[in-house]
Amino acid sequence: MTRKAAGEEPLPEEDPSNPIFKPIPEPSRLGSFLITNRMANYCNQINGYATDLKAS
């Protein structure tokens, strides 16, 4: 149920000039890329070790 239908005052619109409503910065793409590559390398190492153990 909307506030207007309930007889309540509508909430004020967010004012972009108000410091309370400052936008959230985008996360670093470089940081995400580096973490993703590190995880992929780690997974490849684990797969290699598991394959070596299975073969012996």
PDBQT receptor file of N, H, CA, C and O in Angstrom, charges set to zero:
ATOM      1  N   MET A   1       0.860  -1.177   0.000  1.00  0.00    +0.000 N 
ATOM      2  CA  MET A   1       0.000   0.000   0.000  1.00  0.00    +0.000 C 
ATOM      3  C   MET A   1       0.902   1.235   0.000  1.00  0.00    +0.000 C 
ATOM      4  O   MET A   1       1.868   1.311   0.760  1.00  0.00    +0.000 OA
ATOM      5  N   THR A   2       0.580   2.188  -0.851  1.00  0.00    +0.000 N 
ATOM      6  H   THR A   2      -0.204   2.127  -1.469  1.00  0.00    +0.000 HD
ATOM      7  CA  THR A   2       1.384   3.399  -0.916  1.00  0.00    +0.000 C 
ATOM      8  C   THR A   2       1.038   4.321   0.236  1.00  0.00    +0.000 C 
ATOM      9  O   THR A   2      -0.030   4.215   0.838  1.00  0.00    +0.000 OA
ATOM     10  N   ARG A   3       1.942   5.212   0.529  1.00  0.00    +0.000 N 
ATOM     11  H   ARG A   3       2.810   5.298   0.040  1.00  0.00    +0.000 HD
ATOM     12  CA  ARG A   3       1.737   6.153   1.637  1.00  0.00    +0.000 C 
ATOM     13  C   ARG A   3       0.542   7.065   1.340  1.00  0.00    +0.000 C 
ATOM     14  O   ARG A   3      -0.229   7.408   2.237  1.00  0.00    +0.000 OA
ATOM     15  N   LYS A   4       0.403   7.450   0.076  1.00  0.00    +0.000 N 
ATOM     16  H   LYS A   4       1.030   7.172  -0.652  1.00  0.00    +0.000 HD
ATOM     17  CA  LYS A   4      -0.689   8.348  -0.296  1.00  0.00    +0.000 C 
ATOM     18  C   LYS A   4      -2.037   7.665  -0.081  1.00  0.00    +0.000 C 
ATOM     19  O   LYS A   4      -2.978   8.286   0.411  1.00  0.00    +0.000 OA
ATOM     20  N   ALA A   5      -2.132   6.374  -0.454  1.00  0.00    +0.000 N 
ATOM     21  H   ALA A   5      -1.367   5.869  -0.854  1.00  0.00    +0.000 HD
ATOM     22  CA  ALA A   5      -3.376   5.630  -0.278  1.00  0.00    +0.000 C 
ATOM     23  C   ALA A   5      -3.693   5.428   1.198  1.00  0.00    +0.000 C 
ATOM     24  O   ALA A   5      -4.860   5.300   1.572  1.00  0.00    +0.000 OA
ATOM     25  N   ALA A   6      -2.659   5.398   2.042  1.00  0.00    +0.000 N 
ATOM     26  H   ALA A   6      -1.712   5.502   1.739  1.00  0.00    +0.000 HD
ATOM     27  CA  ALA A   6      -2.859   5.221   3.476  1.00  0.00    +0.000 C 
ATOM     28  C   ALA A   6      -3.139   6.550   4.176  1.00  0.00    +0.000 C 
ATOM     29  O   ALA A   6      -3.336   6.580   5.390  1.00  0.00    +0.000 OA
ATOM     30  N   GLY A   7      -3.156   7.655   3.412  1.00  0.00    +0.000 N 
ATOM     31  H   GLY A   7      -2.996   7.630   2.425  1.00  0.00    +0.000 HD
ATOM     32  CA  GLY A   7      -3.438   8.957   3.993  1.00  0.00    +0.000 C 
ATOM     33  C   GLY A   7      -2.227   9.601   4.643  1.00  0.00    +0.000 C 
ATOM     34  O   GLY A   7      -2.369  10.548   5.417  1.00  0.00    +0.000 OA
ATOM     35  N   GLU A   8      -1.028   9.096   4.338  1.00  0.00    +0.000 N 
ATOM     36  H   GLU A   8      -0.912   8.326   3.710  1.00  0.00    +0.000 HD
ATOM     37  CA  GLU A   8       0.202   9.652   4.902  1.00  0.00    +0.000 C 
ATOM     38  C   GLU A   8       0.874  10.559   3.884  1.00  0.00    +0.000 C 
ATOM     39  O   GLU A   8       0.613  10.476   2.683  1.00  0.00    +0.000 OA
ATOM     40  N   GLU A   9       1.738  11.418   4.384  1.00  0.00    +0.000 N 
ATOM     41  H   GLU A   9       1.950  11.486   5.359  1.00  0.00    +0.000 HD
ATOM     42  CA  GLU A   9       2.494  12.309   3.511  1.00  0.00    +0.000 C 
ATOM     43  C   GLU A   9       3.505  11.492   2.705  1.00  0.00    +0.000 C 
ATOM     44  O   GLU A   9       4.130  10.580   3.245  1.00  0.00    +0.000 OA
ATOM     45  N   PRO A  10       3.672  11.811   1.417  1.00  0.00    +0.000 N 
ATOM     46  CA  PRO A  10       4.699  11.096   0.647  1.00  0.00    +0.000 C 
ATOM     47  C   PRO A  10       6.098  11.452   1.149  1.00  0.00    +0.000 C 
ATOM     48  O   PRO A  10       6.329  12.551   1.654  1.00  0.00    +0.000 OA
ATOM     49  N   LEU A  11       7.011  10.518   1.004  1.00  0.00    +0.000 N 
ATOM     50  H   LEU A  11       6.823   9.626   0.594  1.00  0.00    +0.000 HD
ATOM     51  CA  LEU A  11       8.386  10.772   1.423  1.00  0.00    +0.000 C 
ATOM     52  C   LEU A  11       9.026  11.773   0.474  1.00  0.00    +0.000 C 
ATOM     53  O   LEU A  11       8.703  11.785  -0.714  1.00  0.00    +0.000 OA
ATOM     54  N   PRO A  12       9.929  12.614   0.973  1.00  0.00    +0.000 N 
ATOM     55  CA  PRO A  12      10.579  13.589   0.086  1.00  0.00    +0.000 C 
ATOM     56  C   PRO A  12      11.489  12.882  -0.915  1.00  0.00    +0.000 C 
ATOM     57  O   PRO A  12      12.057  11.827  -0.634  1.00  0.00    +0.000 OA
ATOM     58  N   GLU A  13      11.608  13.493  -2.085  1.00  0.00    +0.000 N 
ATOM     59  H   GLU A  13      11.147  14.350  -2.314  1.00  0.00    +0.000 HD
ATOM     60  CA  GLU A  13      12.511  12.956  -3.104  1.00  0.00    +0.000 C 
ATOM     61  C   GLU A  13      13.946  13.123  -2.617  1.00  0.00    +0.000 C 
ATOM     62  O   GLU A  13      14.258  14.058  -1.881  1.00  0.00    +0.000 OA
ATOM     63  N   GLU A  14      14.823  12.196  -3.043  1.00  0.00    +0.000 N 
ATOM     64  H   GLU A  14      14.569  11.436  -3.642  1.00  0.00    +0.000 HD
ATOM     65  CA  GLU A  14      16.226  12.307  -2.670  1.00  0.00    +0.000 C 
ATOM     66  C   GLU A  14      16.838  13.499  -3.396  1.00  0.00    +0.000 C 
ATOM     67  O   GLU A  14      16.721  13.630  -4.614  1.00  0.00    +0.000 OA
ATOM     68  N   ASP A  15      17.484  14.355  -2.633  1.00  0.00    +0.000 N 
ATOM     69  H   ASP A  15      17.579  14.248  -1.643  1.00  0.00    +0.000 HD
ATOM     70  CA  ASP A  15      18.125  15.543  -3.183  1.00  0.00    +0.000 C 
ATOM     71  C   ASP A  15      19.604  15.234  -3.400  1.00  0.00    +0.000 C 
ATOM     72  O   ASP A  15      20.327  15.030  -2.426  1.00  0.00    +0.000 OA
ATOM     73  N   PRO A  16      20.081  15.194  -4.660  1.00  0.00    +0.000 N 
ATOM     74  CA  PRO A  16      21.486  14.847  -4.894  1.00  0.00    +0.000 C 
ATOM     75  C   PRO A  16      22.467  15.845  -4.291  1.00  0.00    +0.000 C 
ATOM     76  O   PRO A  16      23.632  15.511  -4.081  1.00  0.00    +0.000 OA
ATOM     77  N   SER A  17      22.010  17.076  -4.007  1.00  0.00    +0.000 N 
ATOM     78  H   SER A  17      21.063  17.348  -4.178  1.00  0.00    +0.000 HD
ATOM     79  CA  SER A  17      22.914  18.057  -3.409  1.00  0.00    +0.000 C 
ATOM     80  C   SER A  17      23.041  17.862  -1.899  1.00  0.00    +0.000 C 
ATOM     81  O   SER A  17      23.934  18.437  -1.277  1.00  0.00    +0.000 OA
ATOM     82  N   ASN A  18      22.152  17.053  -1.300  1.00  0.00    +0.000 N 
ATOM     83  H   ASN A  18      21.426  16.586  -1.805  1.00  0.00    +0.000 HD
ATOM     84  CA  ASN A  18      22.207  16.772   0.130  1.00  0.00    +0.000 C 
ATOM     85  C   ASN A  18      23.323  15.758   0.384  1.00  0.00    +0.000 C 
ATOM     86  O   ASN A  18      23.340  14.699  -0.244  1.00  0.00    +0.000 OA
ATOM     87  N   PRO A  19      24.265  16.064   1.302  1.00  0.00    +0.000 N 
ATOM     88  CA  PRO A  19      25.389  15.142   1.530  1.00  0.00    +0.000 C 
ATOM     89  C   PRO A  19      24.969  13.782   2.090  1.00  0.00    +0.000 C 
ATOM     90  O   PRO A  19      25.750  12.833   2.022  1.00  0.00    +0.000 OA
ATOM     91  N   ILE A  20      23.775  13.665   2.635  1.00  0.00    +0.000 N 
ATOM     92  H   ILE A  20      23.142  14.436   2.691  1.00  0.00    +0.000 HD
ATOM     93  CA  ILE A  20      23.301  12.379   3.155  1.00  0.00    +0.000 C 
ATOM     94  C   ILE A  20      23.089  11.401   2.003  1.00  0.00    +0.000 C 
ATOM     95  O   ILE A  20      23.279  10.196   2.171  1.00  0.00    +0.000 OA
ATOM     96  N   PHE A  21      22.697  11.909   0.837  1.00  0.00    +0.000 N 
ATOM     97  H   PHE A  21      22.543  12.888   0.701  1.00  0.00    +0.000 HD
ATOM     98  CA  PHE A  21      22.368  11.073  -0.312  1.00  0.00    +0.000 C 
ATOM     99  C   PHE A  21      23.499  11.017  -1.335  1.00  0.00    +0.000 C 
ATOM    100  O   PHE A  21      23.235  10.937  -2.535  1.00  0.00    +0.000 OA
ATOM    101  N   LYS A  22      24.750  11.056  -0.886  1.00  0.00    +0.000 N 
ATOM    102  H   LYS A  22      24.965  11.120   0.089  1.00  0.00    +0.000 HD
ATOM    103  CA  LYS A  22      25.848  11.021  -1.857  1.00  0.00    +0.000 C 
ATOM    104  C   LYS A  22      25.917   9.641  -2.511  1.00  0.00    +0.000 C 
ATOM    105  O   LYS A  22      25.678   8.627  -1.855  1.00  0.00    +0.000 OA
ATOM    106  N   PRO A  23      26.240   9.603  -3.793  1.00  0.00    +0.000 N 
ATOM    107  CA  PRO A  23      26.256   8.319  -4.508  1.00  0.00    +0.000 C 
ATOM    108  C   PRO A  23      27.390   7.420  -4.021  1.00  0.00    +0.000 C 
ATOM    109  O   PRO A  23      28.441   7.893  -3.586  1.00  0.00    +0.000 OA
ATOM    110  N   ILE A  24      27.152   6.125  -4.106  1.00  0.00    +0.000 N 
ATOM    111  H   ILE A  24      26.299   5.741  -4.460  1.00  0.00    +0.000 HD
ATOM    112  CA  ILE A  24      28.165   5.146  -3.724  1.00  0.00    +0.000 C 
ATOM    113  C   ILE A  24      29.116   4.984  -4.906  1.00  0.00    +0.000 C 
ATOM    114  O   ILE A  24      28.661   4.746  -6.024  1.00  0.00    +0.000 OA
ATOM    115  N   PRO A  25      30.423   5.107  -4.687  1.00  0.00    +0.000 N 
ATOM    116  CA  PRO A  25      31.352   4.969  -5.812  1.00  0.00    +0.000 C 
ATOM    117  C   PRO A  25      31.403   3.532  -6.329  1.00  0.00    +0.000 C 
ATOM    118  O   PRO A  25      31.224   2.577  -5.573  1.00  0.00    +0.000 OA
ATOM    119  N   GLU A  26      31.650   3.402  -7.626  1.00  0.00    +0.000 N 
ATOM    120  H   GLU A  26      31.795   4.178  -8.240  1.00  0.00    +0.000 HD
ATOM    121  CA  GLU A  26      31.766   2.069  -8.228  1.00  0.00    +0.000 C 
ATOM    122  C   GLU A  26      33.022   1.393  -7.704  1.00  0.00    +0.000 C 
ATOM    123  O   GLU A  26      34.042   2.051  -7.500  1.00  0.00    +0.000 OA
ATOM    124  N   PRO A  27      32.957   0.087  -7.485  1.00  0.00    +0.000 N 
ATOM    125  CA  PRO A  27      34.169  -0.614  -7.060  1.00  0.00    +0.000 C 
ATOM    126  C   PRO A  27      35.200  -0.635  -8.184  1.00  0.00    +0.000 C 
ATOM    127  O   PRO A  27      34.854  -0.537  -9.361  1.00  0.00    +0.000 OA
ATOM    128  N   SER A  28      36.449  -0.764  -7.810  1.00  0.00    +0.000 N 
ATOM    129  H   SER A  28      36.729  -0.844  -6.853  1.00  0.00    +0.000 HD
ATOM    130  CA  SER A  28      37.534  -0.770  -8.783  1.00  0.00    +0.000 C 
ATOM    131  C   SER A  28      37.465  -2.011  -9.663  1.00  0.00    +0.000 C 
ATOM    132  O   SER A  28      37.423  -3.134  -9.159  1.00  0.00    +0.000 OA
ATOM    133  N   ARG A  29      37.453  -1.811 -10.956  1.00  0.00    +0.000 N 
ATOM    134  H   ARG A  29      37.486  -0.899 -11.365  1.00  0.00    +0.000 HD
ATOM    135  CA  ARG A  29      37.457  -2.954 -11.882  1.00  0.00    +0.000 C 
ATOM    136  C   ARG A  29      38.810  -3.644 -11.866  1.00  0.00    +0.000 C 
ATOM    137  O   ARG A  29      38.894  -4.863 -12.015  1.00  0.00    +0.000 OA
ATOM    138  N   LEU A  30      39.866  -2.866 -11.685  1.00  0.00    +0.000 N 
ATOM    139  H   LEU A  30      39.798  -1.875 -11.563  1.00  0.00    +0.000 HD
ATOM    140  CA  LEU A  30      41.201  -3.449 -11.652  1.00  0.00    +0.000 C 
ATOM    141  C   LEU A  30      41.331  -4.382 -10.458  1.00  0.00    +0.000 C 
ATOM    142  O   LEU A  30      41.860  -5.486 -10.586  1.00  0.00    +0.000 OA
ATOM    143  N   GLY A  31      40.851  -3.945  -9.296  1.00  0.00    +0.000 N 
ATOM    144  H   GLY A  31      40.421  -3.048  -9.191  1.00  0.00    +0.000 HD
ATOM    145  CA  GLY A  31      40.909  -4.788  -8.104  1.00  0.00    +0.000 C 
ATOM    146  C   GLY A  31      40.149  -6.086  -8.295  1.00  0.00    +0.000 C 
ATOM    147  O   GLY A  31      40.637  -7.154  -7.926  1.00  0.00    +0.000 OA
ATOM    148  N   SER A  32      38.962  -6.003  -8.868  1.00  0.00    +0.000 N 
ATOM    149  H   SER A  32      38.566  -5.135  -9.168  1.00  0.00    +0.000 HD
ATOM    150  CA  SER A  32      38.164  -7.204  -9.130  1.00  0.00    +0.000 C 
ATOM    151  C   SER A  32      38.868  -8.117 -10.125  1.00  0.00    +0.000 C 
ATOM    152  O   SER A  32      38.859  -9.337  -9.964  1.00  0.00    +0.000 OA
ATOM    153  N   PHE A  33      39.473  -7.538 -11.143  1.00  0.00    +0.000 N 
ATOM    154  H   PHE A  33      39.480  -6.547 -11.274  1.00  0.00    +0.000 HD
ATOM    155  CA  PHE A  33      40.193  -8.315 -12.152  1.00  0.00    +0.000 C 
ATOM    156  C   PHE A  33      41.369  -9.056 -11.527  1.00  0.00    +0.000 C 
ATOM    157  O   PHE A  33      41.583 -10.236 -11.804  1.00  0.00    +0.000 OA
ATOM    158  N   LEU A  34      42.130  -8.363 -10.683  1.00  0.00    +0.000 N 
ATOM    159  H   LEU A  34      41.956  -7.404 -10.457  1.00  0.00    +0.000 HD
ATOM    160  CA  LEU A  34      43.290  -8.993 -10.050  1.00  0.00    +0.000 C 
ATOM    161  C   LEU A  34      42.870 -10.121  -9.111  1.00  0.00    +0.000 C 
ATOM    162  O   LEU A  34      43.496 -11.181  -9.095  1.00  0.00    +0.000 OA
ATOM    163  N   ILE A  35      41.829  -9.902  -8.339  1.00  0.00    +0.000 N 
ATOM    164  H   ILE A  35      41.320  -9.041  -8.352  1.00  0.00    +0.000 HD
ATOM    165  CA  ILE A  35      41.344 -10.936  -7.419  1.00  0.00    +0.000 C 
ATOM    166  C   ILE A  35      40.832 -12.142  -8.202  1.00  0.00    +0.000 C 
ATOM    167  O   ILE A  35      41.093 -13.284  -7.824  1.00  0.00    +0.000 OA
ATOM    168  N   THR A  36      40.106 -11.894  -9.288  1.00  0.00    +0.000 N 
ATOM    169  H   THR A  36      39.895 -10.966  -9.595  1.00  0.00    +0.000 HD
ATOM    170  CA  THR A  36      39.589 -12.989 -10.112  1.00  0.00    +0.000 C 
ATOM    171  C   THR A  36      40.727 -13.819 -10.691  1.00  0.00    +0.000 C 
ATOM    172  O   THR A  36      40.669 -15.048 -10.681  1.00  0.00    +0.000 OA
ATOM    173  N   ASN A  37      41.755 -13.154 -11.193  1.00  0.00    +0.000 N 
ATOM    174  H   ASN A  37      41.802 -12.155 -11.201  1.00  0.00    +0.000 HD
ATOM    175  CA  ASN A  37      42.895 -13.887 -11.757  1.00  0.00    +0.000 C 
ATOM    176  C   ASN A  37      43.654 -14.650 -10.682  1.00  0.00    +0.000 C 
ATOM    177  O   ASN A  37      44.122 -15.761 -10.932  1.00  0.00    +0.000 OA
ATOM    178  N   ARG A  38      43.785 -14.080  -9.502  1.00  0.00    +0.000 N 
ATOM    179  H   ARG A  38      43.405 -13.178  -9.299  1.00  0.00    +0.000 HD
ATOM    180  CA  ARG A  38      44.465 -14.773  -8.411  1.00  0.00    +0.000 C 
ATOM    181  C   ARG A  38      43.694 -16.034  -8.017  1.00  0.00    +0.000 C 
ATOM    182  O   ARG A  38      44.288 -17.086  -7.783  1.00  0.00    +0.000 OA
ATOM    183  N   MET A  39      42.365 -15.918  -7.947  1.00  0.00    +0.000 N 
ATOM    184  H   MET A  39      41.882 -15.064  -8.137  1.00  0.00    +0.000 HD
ATOM    185  CA  MET A  39      41.539 -17.087  -7.608  1.00  0.00    +0.000 C 
ATOM    186  C   MET A  39      41.627 -18.157  -8.698  1.00  0.00    +0.000 C 
ATOM    187  O   MET A  39      41.694 -19.347  -8.389  1.00  0.00    +0.000 OA
ATOM    188  N   ALA A  40      41.628 -17.748  -9.964  1.00  0.00    +0.000 N 
ATOM    189  H   ALA A  40      41.573 -16.782 -10.216  1.00  0.00    +0.000 HD
ATOM    190  CA  ALA A  40      41.732 -18.706 -11.067  1.00  0.00    +0.000 C 
ATOM    191  C   ALA A  40      43.071 -19.432 -11.009  1.00  0.00    +0.000 C 
ATOM    192  O   ALA A  40      43.129 -20.643 -11.224  1.00  0.00    +0.000 OA
ATOM    193  N   ASN A  41      44.144 -18.704 -10.723  1.00  0.00    +0.000 N 
ATOM    194  H   ASN A  41      44.097 -17.721 -10.548  1.00  0.00    +0.000 HD
ATOM    195  CA  ASN A  41      45.465 -19.315 -10.609  1.00  0.00    +0.000 C 
ATOM    196  C   ASN A  41      45.491 -20.306  -9.447  1.00  0.00    +0.000 C 
ATOM    197  O   ASN A  41      46.035 -21.403  -9.577  1.00  0.00    +0.000 OA
ATOM    198  N   TYR A  42      44.916 -19.931  -8.332  1.00  0.00    +0.000 N 
ATOM    199  H   TYR A  42      44.474 -19.040  -8.226  1.00  0.00    +0.000 HD
ATOM    200  CA  TYR A  42      44.856 -20.806  -7.160  1.00  0.00    +0.000 C 
ATOM    201  C   TYR A  42      44.077 -22.085  -7.482  1.00  0.00    +0.000 C 
ATOM    202  O   TYR A  42      44.508 -23.179  -7.119  1.00  0.00    +0.000 OA
ATOM    203  N   CYS A  43      42.948 -21.954  -8.152  1.00  0.00    +0.000 N 
ATOM    204  H   CYS A  43      42.598 -21.065  -8.447  1.00  0.00    +0.000 HD
ATOM    205  CA  CYS A  43      42.141 -23.124  -8.535  1.00  0.00    +0.000 C 
ATOM    206  C   CYS A  43      42.907 -24.024  -9.499  1.00  0.00    +0.000 C 
ATOM    207  O   CYS A  43      42.850 -25.248  -9.384  1.00  0.00    +0.000 OA
ATOM    208  N   ASN A  44      43.619 -23.426 -10.444  1.00  0.00    +0.000 N 
ATOM    209  H   ASN A  44      43.665 -22.432 -10.538  1.00  0.00    +0.000 HD
ATOM    210  CA  ASN A  44      44.420 -24.224 -11.378  1.00  0.00    +0.000 C 
ATOM    211  C   ASN A  44      45.521 -24.989 -10.649  1.00  0.00    +0.000 C 
ATOM    212  O   ASN A  44      45.808 -26.136 -10.989  1.00  0.00    +0.000 OA
ATOM    213  N   GLN A  45      46.137 -24.360  -9.652  1.00  0.00    +0.000 N 
ATOM    214  H   GLN A  45      45.903 -23.428  -9.376  1.00  0.00    +0.000 HD
ATOM    215  CA  GLN A  45      47.165 -25.050  -8.870  1.00  0.00    +0.000 C 
ATOM    216  C   GLN A  45      46.563 -26.226  -8.109  1.00  0.00    +0.000 C 
ATOM    217  O   GLN A  45      47.143 -27.311  -8.085  1.00  0.00    +0.000 OA
ATOM    218  N   ILE A  46      45.417 -26.020  -7.495  1.00  0.00    +0.000 N 
ATOM    219  H   ILE A  46      44.946 -25.139  -7.515  1.00  0.00    +0.000 HD
ATOM    220  CA  ILE A  46      44.758 -27.101  -6.752  1.00  0.00    +0.000 C 
ATOM    221  C   ILE A  46      44.399 -28.243  -7.698  1.00  0.00    +0.000 C 
ATOM    222  O   ILE A  46      44.601 -29.410  -7.365  1.00  0.00    +0.000 OA
ATOM    223  N   ASN A  47      43.869 -27.915  -8.875  1.00  0.00    +0.000 N 
ATOM    224  H   ASN A  47      43.705 -26.967  -9.147  1.00  0.00    +0.000 HD
ATOM    225  CA  ASN A  47      43.539 -28.954  -9.859  1.00  0.00    +0.000 C 
ATOM    226  C   ASN A  47      44.785 -29.729 -10.273  1.00  0.00    +0.000 C 
ATOM    227  O   ASN A  47      44.734 -30.949 -10.433  1.00  0.00    +0.000 OA
ATOM    228  N   GLY A  48      45.899 -29.028 -10.447  1.00  0.00    +0.000 N 
ATOM    229  H   GLY A  48      45.940 -28.038 -10.318  1.00  0.00    +0.000 HD
ATOM    230  CA  GLY A  48      47.149 -29.695 -10.809  1.00  0.00    +0.000 C 
ATOM    231  C   GLY A  48      47.622 -30.636  -9.715  1.00  0.00    +0.000 C 
ATOM    232  O   GLY A  48      48.040 -31.759  -9.998  1.00  0.00    +0.000 OA
ATOM    233  N   TYR A  49      47.561 -30.186  -8.462  1.00  0.00    +0.000 N 
ATOM    234  H   TYR A  49      47.222 -29.274  -8.232  1.00  0.00    +0.000 HD
ATOM    235  CA  TYR A  49      47.980 -31.030  -7.340  1.00  0.00    +0.000 C 
ATOM    236  C   TYR A  49      47.061 -32.240  -7.203  1.00  0.00    +0.000 C 
ATOM    237  O   TYR A  49      47.526 -33.349  -6.939  1.00  0.00    +0.000 OA
ATOM    238  N   ALA A  50      45.772 -32.031  -7.382  1.00  0.00    +0.000 N 
ATOM    239  H   ALA A  50      45.394 -31.130  -7.597  1.00  0.00    +0.000 HD
ATOM    240  CA  ALA A  50      44.815 -33.134  -7.262  1.00  0.00    +0.000 C 
ATOM    241  C   ALA A  50      45.033 -34.156  -8.377  1.00  0.00    +0.000 C 
ATOM    242  O   ALA A  50      44.929 -35.360  -8.146  1.00  0.00    +0.000 OA
ATOM    243  N   THR A  51      45.333 -33.680  -9.573  1.00  0.00    +0.000 N 
ATOM    244  H   THR A  51      45.418 -32.701  -9.761  1.00  0.00    +0.000 HD
ATOM    245  CA  THR A  51      45.593 -34.584 -10.693  1.00  0.00    +0.000 C 
ATOM    246  C   THR A  51      46.859 -35.395 -10.439  1.00  0.00    +0.000 C 
ATOM    247  O   THR A  51      46.902 -36.592 -10.724  1.00  0.00    +0.000 OA
ATOM    248  N   ASP A  52      47.899 -34.737  -9.898  1.00  0.00    +0.000 N 
ATOM    249  H   ASP A  52      47.864 -33.765  -9.666  1.00  0.00    +0.000 HD
ATOM    250  CA  ASP A  52      49.147 -35.438  -9.584  1.00  0.00    +0.000 C 
ATOM    251  C   ASP A  52      48.919 -36.506  -8.522  1.00  0.00    +0.000 C 
ATOM    252  O   ASP A  52      49.470 -37.602  -8.620  1.00  0.00    +0.000 OA
ATOM    253  N   LEU A  53      48.118 -36.200  -7.512  1.00  0.00    +0.000 N 
ATOM    254  H   LEU A  53      47.671 -35.309  -7.433  1.00  0.00    +0.000 HD
ATOM    255  CA  LEU A  53      47.846 -37.170  -6.448  1.00  0.00    +0.000 C 
ATOM    256  C   LEU A  53      47.038 -38.349  -6.976  1.00  0.00    +0.000 C 
ATOM    257  O   LEU A  53      47.256 -39.492  -6.572  1.00  0.00    +0.000 OA
ATOM    258  N   LYS A  54      46.109 -38.067  -7.877  1.00  0.00    +0.000 N 
ATOM    259  H   LYS A  54      45.932 -37.139  -8.205  1.00  0.00    +0.000 HD
ATOM    260  CA  LYS A  54      45.261 -39.121  -8.433  1.00  0.00    +0.000 C 
ATOM    261  C   LYS A  54      46.080 -40.051  -9.329  1.00  0.00    +0.000 C 
ATOM    262  O   LYS A  54      45.833 -41.257  -9.367  1.00  0.00    +0.000 OA
ATOM    263  N   ALA A  55      47.054 -39.490 -10.048  1.00  0.00    +0.000 N 
ATOM    264  H   ALA A  55      47.255 -38.511 -10.017  1.00  0.00    +0.000 HD
ATOM    265  CA  ALA A  55      47.870 -40.272 -10.975  1.00  0.00    +0.000 C 
ATOM    266  C   ALA A  55      48.855 -41.175 -10.234  1.00  0.00    +0.000 C 
ATOM    267  O   ALA A  55      49.262 -42.205 -10.771  1.00  0.00    +0.000 OA
ATOM    268  N   SER A  56      49.242 -40.811  -9.019  1.00  0.00    +0.000 N 
ATOM    269  H   SER A  56      48.911 -39.975  -8.583  1.00  0.00    +0.000 HD
ATOM    270  CA  SER A  56      50.235 -41.630  -8.311  1.00  0.00    +0.000 C 
ATOM    271  C   SER A  56      49.639 -42.669  -7.404  1.00  0.00    +0.000 C 
ATOM    272  O   SER A  56      50.371 -43.417  -6.756  1.00  0.00    +0.000 OA
TER     273      SER A  56
